[in-house]
Amino acid sequence: MDFLFSSFAAALWMIGDLSPDVVDAVGTSLSVSAGATVFAAFFGVPLGLTMGLAEFPLKRFAITVLNTLMALPTVVVGLLVYGFLSRQGPLGVLGLLFTPTAIVIGGTLLAAPIVANYALAAVRGADPRILPTALTLGAGRMRAVCALIGEIRFGILAAVIAGFGRVISEVGVAMMLGGNIRGYTRTMTTAIALETSKGEFAFGMALGIVLLSVALLVNLFLHFLQQR
């Protein structure tokens, strides 16, 4: 128990003292997670809205595939993106492997299905009279859809926040595509895994406290939106 208490005290000291390694890992995690979330929202929200509003053949199958992608293993995403970005891959000439951009790409693939599913759920949970009423009152199709989006805006925001929570807490993609380079691509999760294996338990605990704090804030905000 003394080991845990002393490590916890040292972790709090590192956080309060703004240790450069802690700050770098936290900053990298927040920046790549924010970038991946923006792109995931850009692709996922329109996809979810389209699948919720449009009728097309094999719609149920498409929804099943989308639900399956929510459980996509991070190492599989990392493996596929690694194959594309490696020197032998089709995009190897861009030199993106082991850069923050590669982590953003992998995070986008992880978060987009979650964002799309939440957006789809928001559409399904909306009052079905919104679109017909708007159309009856003379609004065009696009304006009626905008009215619907306004009604489900909290659900859309919840979708984006859920995507952010997925990206910031994962380790497989960040490790495989970022390479865990200190001061460049080392995120909180990869730093925790590396430093703990090296015996730097207090440093890993410091990052764990910050990561848990971020996750708690995200989930509290998501719960608040769901209540709305």
N, C-alpha and C positions, 0 to 999 in steps of 0.2 A: 504493500500500500504506500510505503514511503516513496517508492519509485514513481508511482502514479502521481502522488501529490507534488513531488518535486518537479516532475515533468510538466505538470499543469501550471505550476507557478512560473517555470521558465518559459512556457508557451505564452502566458499572459504578458510576461516581461517583453518577449520578442514583439508581440503585437503592439503593446504600448510604446515601445521604443522605435517602432516603425523600422524593423530590420529590413535592409535592402533586398535580401533574398525573398522575404515574405511579400514585400511590396511588389517586387517584379512578378512573382508568381500570381498574385491576386490581380494585378493589372493585366497580365496576359490572359488570364482566365476570363475576366470581365470583357475585354476587348474582342476576343475571338467568339465568345458566347453571344455578345451583342450583335456582331456581324452575321453569325450564322442564323440568329433569330430573325434579323431583318430579311434576309434572303428566304428563310423558311416561310415567313409571313407573306412575302411577295408571291411565292408560288403556292403555298398551302391554302391561304384564305380564298383566292379565286377558285381553286380546285374544289374546296369544300362547298362553296356557294353554288358552283355549277352542278355538282353532284346532288345537292339538295334541291335545286330548283328545276333542273332539266330532267326530261324523261328520254331515255335512250335504251337501245337493246343492251342486254347484259349488264344492266345497272346494278343488280344485286351482286353479280360476280365482281364488278369493279369495287363495290363497297367492301366485299369480303377481302379482296386483295389489299385495299387500303387499311383495313383493320389488321391484317397480317403484318403489314409493313410497320405498324406501331411497335411490334415486338422484334423488329429486326436487330440481330446481335451487332454490337458495335465493332467487334473484330471482323465480322463479315464485310461491313461497310468499309472499314479500314483496309482490308485486303483488296477489295475491288478498286477503291480510289488509289491505293498504292500501285496497283497494276497499271492504271492509266497514267499516273504521274511519274512513275519510275523512268529511268533513262531508256529502257527498252520499250516502254509504253507509248501509245499514240500521242500523249501530251508531254512526254519527257523533255522535249525541246524547250518548254516553257520554264523549266527549272523550279517548279513549285513545291516539289517534295521537300519535307523538313522545313517548311515555312509556316507562318501563321495562316497564310492563305489556304494551304492544304487542310489545316484543321477546320477552317471556316467551311470549306467544301464538304468535308465529312460531316460536320455538325449540321449543315443544311440538310443533307440527305437523311440524317437521323430525326431532325425536328419537323421537317415538312409534313410527313404523314400524321404526326400528332396534331399539328396545327390544322390540317385539313379535316381530320376527324372531329375535332372540337368545333370547327366552323360548321361542318355538316350537322352535328348534334344541335347547334344553336339554331340552324334553319328549321330542323325538324321540330324543335321545341317552341318555335314562334307561333303566334296565332295565325291559323291558315286563312283568316279573312283579310289579312293585311294587303296582300297583292290584289285580290279581286276588288276590294274596296277602293284602293288607289286607282285601279284601272277604270272602275265605274265613275269615279269622280273626274276623269279626263286626263289622268297622268299617263305619260307614255311608259313603255315597258322599262326603260332604263330608270326613269324617275320612280317608278313603283318599286324597283329593286333597291334603289337608294333609300326609299322609305323603310323597306324591310331591314336593310343594314342598320339604319338608325335605331330601329327597335331592338335589334340583337347585338348592339355595339358592345355590351358588357360580355356577351358570350364570345365575340371575336377577340376582345382584349384578353379574356381568359385563355383562349387558344394560343395567343402569342406568348403569354406568360408561361403556360405549360411547356411550350417549345423551348423557352429559355431554361426552364428547370431541367429539361432533359439534357440539354447541351452542356450546361455548366457542371453537371455531376458525373459525366462520363469520363472514362480513362482510356479505353481501348483505341478509339480514333486518335485522340491527342498523342498517345504514345507512339502509334504506328506511323502517323503522318507528320507529326511534329518533331519526333526524334528526341524530345525532352532536353533541348539545348538550353543551358542556363542563361537567363537574361534575354532569351529570344523566343523560344517556343515552350518553355517549361510552364505548365499550368499548375493549379493547386492540386489536382488529382494526381498528375504524374509526379509532382514533387513529393507528395505524401508517400506514394509507392516507393520511390527511389530512396528518399532520405530514411524512411523507416527500415528498409532493407540494409542500409549502411549503419544502422544503430543510432541515427539522429532522431530519436523518438520525440523529443521536445519540439523540434522544428516541425515534424509531421503533425504533432498535436496542435501547434499554433495554426497551421494551415487548415487543419480539420475544424478548429473552432470557427475560423472565418467562413469556411465552406458551409458549415452547418448554419451559421448565422444568415448567410445569403439564402440558403435553401428555406430556412424558416420564414424569412421575410417574403420570399416569393410565394410560398404556400399560404401564408396569412393573407396576402393580397389576393391570391386566387380564390381563397375561401370567401373573402369579402365580396368579390365579383359574383361568385356563384350565388351568394345570398341575395344580391341585387337582382 
